[in-house]
């Protein structure tokens, strides 16, 4: 994907980096490494989601630890799949947005 074709999250991230770094160093790094950087962002959010789900269940529901871990892992896996190769992958630039044909 070319930089001119960035939409959604990559375009937002580029704008944020451009406002932080006036020399453009961070923008250049992101333009070259956008794919692994976006995967890392999605993975980091997945880890946070995993921890939040696990904390919620440990705090409020009296379930065994292995059930809580299983639910947390499935939640994080679902987030990662949806936002990379799944239907929301276009938001991060990993796939083209599907056009509905009526």
Secondary structure, DSSP 8 states (H G I E B T S, - for coil): --GGG--HHHHHHHHHHHHH-TT-HHHHHHHHHHHHHHHHHHHHHHHHHHHHHHHHHHHH----HHHHHHHHHHHHHHHHHHHHTSTTGGGGTSS-------
